[in-house]
Structures are given as C-alpha cells and as structure tokens.
Amino acid sequence: MALKQVSSNKCFEGFQKVFEHDSTELKCKMKFGIYLPPKAETGKCPVLYWLSGLTCTEQNFITKAGFHQAAAEHGLIVVAPDTSPRGCNIEGEDESWDFGTGAGFYVDATEDPWKTNYRMYSYIKDELPKLINANFPTDPERMSIFGHSMGGHGALILALKNPGKYKSVSAFAPICNPIQCQWGKKAFGGYLGSDTSKWEAYDATQLVKSCPDSHLDFLIDQGKDDQFLSAGQLLPDNFIAACTERKIPVVFRLQQGYDHSYFFIATFINDHIKHHAKYLNA
C-alpha cells in the first residue's frame, strides 16, 4: 500500500509526520500521524498507538498533547490515526457530532449503510499495524495502546479482545461502559443494530467480566471536573467494579479540578508514556 507524506516537522530530534493512504478496510483515504523518535534512525522501535475521541482527526493529539519529548527520550514510535472514515457520502454521516464522521467508535459496523466503511476496529487491529510495520523501523512484537474518551474506550476494548497483542494499555477519561450511556446507545444502535447483546462485544466493562486472566496493567486518569463524567457518559466506577470482581489490577486516578480537554491530557501524558515504556522497553 502506497503512503503519501502530507507533512513532516522536526521535533525533539525526531520527526512528526502525517501520511495518507487508501484503506482497504474503510474503503476511503485515511490519514495518520506518526512520530519517529531519533532512535528510529538507527534501530527498530516499539510502537504506541493513540486513539482519539469524538470529533477529532489525526491532528488533535499530535498538536495538543505535548507527548513528543517523552516519546523521544523513551525511543517510542507513536501513531495517531483518524477517528472514522471520511468522505464516504453516506446519508447522515455529517448530521451529528457523536455519530458518523469523527465518531467511528472503534467498532466494525454490521448495519446498513455503515457496514461497508465503518470498520474502525479491524482498521486499528489489523490494517494499520501491518501498514506501519511494513513502512517504518518498528519492532512488530512490541506494541501498546492508549486513548481518550471514545478512544479510551477503543484502547480498552482492543486490549481486552486481543490478549497478548498489546504489552500495555492506558486511557484518559474513557467511555467505560458504552452500553449504559447515551453516546454508546446512539452509536451502537446505529452501527450494530437493535440487538443489544451484540453491543457487549465492544463494551470494556462487559469484556472484563469474561476476559481470560489478563496480564494487562490498566492505568486510567479521569478529571474530577469532567462534564461528561457528571453527565454519566463515562461510567468508570462500573469498569473498576468489574475489574475488582475479577481481581484485575487497575490504577485509577481521579484528578482534582481537571476537565475533559487536552489541557488535562497534556498534564498527565508523560506518566502514560512512562507507563508504556516500562513494558515496551522491558
């Protein structure tokens, strides 16, 4: 698959680049950001995948999170894909901010008219890593995943559904129990249909209850003043309760005074990079 470089900027002696490619899973052109640390010039590096939240593109994380210095120091390649297919000309794809464009929810849709293009789960799980490993100096055996909000949900479910694939997982303000919140009900109803039993395959709280003994060490940061926490969209307590029942370790940090924004992410991003580096560089 041919990659077209869209931009390249030197950053902490490495390079933050954006590429475009034709996706076979999503049947449209997709962009992703990739940070190549200085170490990538001389050897293979582990890869950390970041999944963004509702309305985001590949740009939000690479311009706002301030992760580059820590990634450079720890020798991590960091990949930030888009959050949905783009420009598929599906009726209704641009009608709301929390469904369709910018809101792929990291599921493989089974319902018309979404099922042809909206396959973000398979894109992140299979197509994107193959593309990254084929074109950049990666160690394919060492990959981890993290994300924010809808992307935090994506990171949790990808790690839980694919034991052994990711060395570590973390999240900022993830949607922990989508089958119980309005965002999740809207997205899953649209992409997966009205049979709610099918929704459980993409719900972190449900997956934890049945996952094989996990070697994953979850790190979750949540702003205490997050408007979506108080609105009942994130439901971290349900996820923590399910983990506690299964004796699965979770470090959950409720951060006083922080909201849902990238200011919150930028504050704690170094902790997350360090968390992943511990496992990726072990």
N, C-alpha and C positions, 0 to 999 in steps of 0.2 A: 504493500500500500504506500502510495507516494505521499510524502509530507511536504507541505508548503510552509516555509517560515514566514510568519507575519511580522514578528518583531524580535529584537534582541537587544538587551541592555546589560552592560556590565554592572555587577552588584556584589560587593564583598569578595572581590577577586574571582567570582564565578559569573555565570550569565543567567539572567531571567529571560526566557524566550517564550514566544507563543507560536504554535503551529496550527495549521488547518489540515484536515484530511477528509476523505469521503468515507463515511461509516457504513459498513455492511449491515450492522445490527439496526441502526437507526434510519438508514436509507436517506441520509442528508449530509451536508457538510457540517463538520464539528470542529470546534477549536478547543485546545487545551493549553494551559500554561505549564511550563516545566522549568524548574530551577536546577542548573547544573553547577554543583559546588566546585571549587578549584581542584579538589581531589579527583574529579571525573576526567581531568585532562591526563591523568597518569594511571588510573586504575578503575576497577569496577566498584560501583557504589550501591548500597541498598536504596530502595525506593519507598517513599512515604506518600500515600495518596490522600488528598484532601477533597472532601465532598462539601460543596457549598449549600446554602439554604435557599428558600423561596425567593424568586425574582432575580437571583444572582446569575452572572455569567462567569467565565473563567477569570475575569478581571478583578472581581471584588477582593478575593484572598490575596492575589499577588501584589495588589496596590495598597491594601489597607492593613494587613495582619502584622507586618514587620517581622517575618519569620526568617529572613534571609541570613542574618548574621549567625544565628544559632545553627541553621542548616549547613552553612559554610564550615563552621567550626566542627560539627559532628560528621561532616562528609556525607550528607544525605541528599539524594535527588528528591525533589518534591514536585509532584504532579497535581495540577488543579484543573479538572475537566469542567465543562459546562454542566448545567443542571437539567437540561432537557434537549430533545431535538429542536431544531429551529427551521422555520420557513417551510413547513410540510403542507401548508394550505389545507389544513383540516378545519372544517367548520367548527367554530367555537374555541379554537386553540388560544386566541388572544383576548377572550372575553373577560377573564378574571385573573387576578394576580396569584391566586393559590391553586390554580388548576390549568393544565395545558402548558404553554410556553413558560419556561423558567420554573416549572413545578412538576418535574418528572417523577418525583417521589422514590426514585431508585427501585421501581418495580418493573416487571415485564407485563404490560397490559394484555388482557385476554379479550377485551370488548372492542367491538367496532365503535367508532372509526379509529381508535387509538392503537390497536394491537400491531399494526404494521410498523409503526415508527417508535412508539413509546416503550422501548426495551432497555431502559437505563440500567437495570440490574445486570443483564447479560453484557452490556457495553462495559460497565465498570469491572465486572468479574472476569471477563474473558478477552473481549476485543482490545480494550485499551492497554492492559498489561502486555499482551502479545506485541502490540504496536510499539510500546515503549521499549520492551526488551530487544526488539529487532533493530531499533534505530539509535539506541543510546547505550553508554557503558554501564549497564546495570548488572547486579547480581540477582538473577531471577528467583533465587531461593530465599532472598531476604526482602520481604515487603511488609508494610504495615499500613494502617488506615485510620483516618480521623475525620471529623467534620463538625458542622454547626447546624443546629436546628433540624430542618429536613435532612441536611447532610449528616448530622449526628445520628439521626435515625438510620440513614443509609449505611454509615460506618458500622453501627452496632449490628444491623441485620446481616451485612456481608460477612462480618467476622463470625457471627453465631451460626450462619448457614454453611460456612465453609471451614470446618475445624482444621487447623494446621496450615491454612493458606496464608494467614497473616500472623506475624510474630507478636503484634500488639495492637491495641485499639484504644482510642480515647475520643471524647466528644465535648463540645461546648453546647450547653442548653439543648440537648437532643429531644426530639419528639419521641418519647419513650414507649408510648402505648397508643399508637395511632388509631386502633380500632375503637378507642374510647373517647377520642377528641374530634372536634368539628372539622379541623383540617384533614385528618385521616379519613373520616367518614366520607367527606366530599371526594377526596382523591381516590380512595379505594373503591367507592361506589362507581365512580366514573371509569376507572381503569380496569377494575377486576370484577365488576358486576354486583348484583344484589345478594349473592350467596356469601354471607359474612364469614362462613367457615373458611373460605378461600383467603380471606384477609389475614388470617392468623399467621400464614407463612411469611408475612412481611412485617410482623409486629415483634419488636425486641422483647417485650415483657412476656409474650406468649412463647417465643423461641427459647428463652432462658429456662422455662419450665421443663422443656423436653430435650435440651441440648445435651450431648454427651459431656462427660466431665471435662470442663474447659480448663485449659492451661492459660487462658487469657486473663490478664490483669487489667481490669477496667479502670480508667481514670475519667471522671466526669466533673467538669466545672459548670456551675449554674449560678447566674446572677440572682441575688435575692430580690432585687427590684425590677426583675424582668416582667414586662407587662403580659407576656404570653404565659408565664408561669402562673400568675394570679388569674389569668383567663381560663386556666385549665386545659391548655393546648399541649403542654409538655409532659406532665404527669410522672416526674422522676420517682416519686415515692412508690408507685406501683412496680417500677422496674427494680428498685432497691429491695422491696419486699420479696419479689420473686427470686432475686439473687440470694438473699439471706436464707430463704427456704431451701435453696439448693446448695448452700454453703459455698457460693461463688464469690470470691473477693471483689469488692468494688471500693475504690476510693472516690467518694462523692464529696465535693467541696462546695458549700453554699457561700457565695462570695458577697459579703455585705455591701449594699449600695450600688452594685453593678447591674446593668440592664442587658438587653439582647443584642447590643450593637457590636461593631468591630472594635470599638474602644475597649470593651470587655475582653474580646478575643486577643487583642494586641497586648493587654496587660499580662495574660497568663500563657501566651503562646510558647514562650521559652521553656516553661515547665513541661508542656506537652512534647515539644521537640526532644527534650532531655529524656522524658519517659520512653519515647520510641527509640531513641538512640541506644538506650540501655539494652534493649532487646535486639535491635538491628545490628549493633556492633559487638554483640556478645561473642 
